[in-house]
Amino acid sequence: MKATKIPNTDSISEPATFWDTHDLTDFEDELEDVHEMVFEHSPDETVTIHLPAEEVEAVKRMAQAKGIGHAALIRKWVIEKLQSV
């Protein structure tokens, strides 16, 4: 007879410690079968652009001054341009 149960907690460390000292196969009667899998398709698409190193550095400096990543700044510029057309 087992004296322990799988911990039910929001903690990260407690289950980690538990599974360091236990084997999943000892708890098969406590596990649930999961049959439903959901995959969401993202309509976003990645675009690669090639720029000279000095232009990339200039964009990075501008983005840093605004407190955002350089890719986010480039995306913002593209969206602004598309909205102005």
C-alpha contacts under 8 A as a table, 3 or more apart, distances in Angstrom:
res1	aa1	res2	aa2	distance
2	K	5	K	7.75
5	K	27	F	7.79
6	I	15	P	7.92
6	I	18	F	7.86
6	I	27	F	7.53
6	I	30	E	7.78
7	P	14	E	7.47
7	P	15	P	6.23
7	P	18	F	7.60
9	T	14	E	7.62
9	T	15	P	7.69
11	S	14	E	5.84
11	S	15	P	7.17
12	I	15	P	6.08
12	I	16	A	6.38
13	S	16	A	5.03
13	S	17	T	6.05
14	E	17	T	5.26
14	E	18	F	6.13
15	P	18	F	4.80
15	P	19	W	6.05
16	A	19	W	5.37
16	A	20	D	6.23
17	T	20	D	5.14
17	T	21	T	6.83
18	F	21	T	5.58
18	F	22	H	6.22
19	W	22	H	4.92
19	W	23	D	6.74
19	W	24	L	7.77
22	H	26	D	7.69
23	D	26	D	5.67
23	D	27	F	7.59
24	L	27	F	5.52
24	L	28	E	6.90
25	T	28	E	5.48
27	F	30	E	5.43
27	F	31	L	6.76
28	E	31	L	5.33
51	L	55	E	6.20
51	L	56	V	6.26
52	P	55	E	5.42
52	P	56	V	6.46
53	A	56	V	5.08
53	A	57	E	6.20
54	E	57	E	5.09
54	E	58	A	6.20
55	E	58	A	4.99
55	E	59	V	6.22
56	V	59	V	5.15
56	V	60	K	6.17
57	E	60	K	5.00
57	E	61	R	6.19
58	A	61	R	5.15
58	A	62	M	6.28
59	V	62	M	5.10
59	V	63	A	6.07
59	V	70	H	6.15
59	V	73	L	7.90
59	V	74	I	7.97
60	K	63	A	5.05
60	K	64	Q	6.02
60	K	69	G	7.30
60	K	70	H	5.06
61	R	64	Q	5.11
61	R	65	A	6.21
62	M	65	A	5.15
62	M	66	K	6.49
62	M	70	H	7.83
63	A	66	K	5.09
63	A	67	G	6.15
63	A	68	I	5.25
63	A	69	G	5.66
63	A	70	H	5.09
63	A	73	L	5.92
64	Q	67	G	4.84
64	Q	68	I	5.82
64	Q	69	G	6.70
64	Q	70	H	7.48
65	A	68	I	7.81
68	I	72	A	6.50
68	I	73	L	6.80
69	G	72	A	5.26
69	G	73	L	6.40
70	H	73	L	5.04
70	H	74	I	6.26
71	A	74	I	5.14
71	A	75	R	6.14
72	A	75	R	5.06
72	A	76	K	6.11
73	L	76	K	4.99
73	L	77	W	6.26
74	I	77	W	5.08
74	I	78	V	6.29
75	R	78	V	5.15
75	R	79	I	6.21
76	K	79	I	5.20
76	K	80	E	6.12
77	W	80	E	5.10
77	W	81	K	6.14
78	V	81	K	5.13
78	V	82	L	6.15
79	I	82	L	5.11
79	I	83	Q	6.17
80	E	83	Q	5.19
80	E	84	S	6.31
81	K	84	S	5.17
81	K	85	V	6.52
82	L	85	V	5.44
